[in-house]
Amino acid sequence: MNASLRKWKSRIMVFTMGLALVICLLPLASLLSTLAVKGGQAITVRFLTASWQPVGERGGGIAHAIVGSLYLLGIASLIAVPLGLLKGLFLARGEHPRLASLVRVLLEVMSGIPAIIVGVFVYTVVVSRSGFSLGLGFSVIAGALALAMIMLPIFARTTEEALRAIPRAVDEAGLGLGLNRRTVVLRIVLRSAIPAVLTGLFLALARVGGEAAPLLFTSFGSNDFPGSPMRPAGSLPHLLFDYARQPFEQLVEQAWGAALVLVTMILGIRLLTNLYTRWRYGDGDNA
């Protein structure tokens, strides 16, 4: 009797967990299906390769926004990745625990700051041409800096966790072989944690890839293909924000298409990261 009761309890719990999983996946499935239906109507080769055209004219596309998003994410990564990697190394393998605790708290505070506040801060100290500011104006650099500030705490903490997953015995083995500490950390520990570090980088990119609020105050937006990093540039989140609130059906349809492209781009980055780590480091990685 007890064995039969345990089996029924197990079945009920499995059914409950499966039902909870389905309930959690329903909003995601609804979102993706809506994007596929409404956004798919706008997706054409011309839509993906052409730039902006005035309302009412045929052939308008979002290529300038796609290139602008990649441009912004690339420069933001160049700023955030080296700093985040160094911070992660310091937090995981540093020899100053009190300072590491302070840095960890500051990173937690940074990760909790709303994105729009980051945009206002960068506008005040970088964009604005009055007061205490560099006065650079709206530019790709300003937008990338805002995105980098959002990426930094996420990437630093995930890098720390990835490095902490490597046992200290690895460090001791390297030091026992006569290697100096820097070589052990950079060539052995970090190399072993690269799959998880890349996953952390993807999480950071996915976090900022859809941010529109900080870009409203920094890169501002443009209907032209991005050129100089000191000039404004468009992006998919900014275009989506701008088009979705327009009264023109043509622009609303393009906004749905831009949303589908943005989600596909982020999923594509994740898929490529996963494929690379599996190819480079095998199936036993942490990614």
Secondary structure, 3 states (H helix, E strand, C coil): CHHHHHHHHHHHHHHHHHHHHHHHHHHHHHHHHHHHHHHHCCCCHHHHHCCCCCCCCCCCCCHHHHHHHHHHHHHHHHHHHHHHHHHHHHHHHCCCHHHHHHHHHHHHHHHCCCHHHHHHHHHHHHHCCCCCCCCCCCCHHHHHHHHHHHHHHHHHHHHHHHHHCCCHHHHHHHHHCCCCHHHHHHHHHHHHHHHHHHHHHHHHHHHHHCCCHHHHCCCECCCCCCCCCCCCECCHHHHHHHHHCCCCHHHHHHHHHHHHHHHHHHHHHHHHHHHHHHHHHCCCCCC
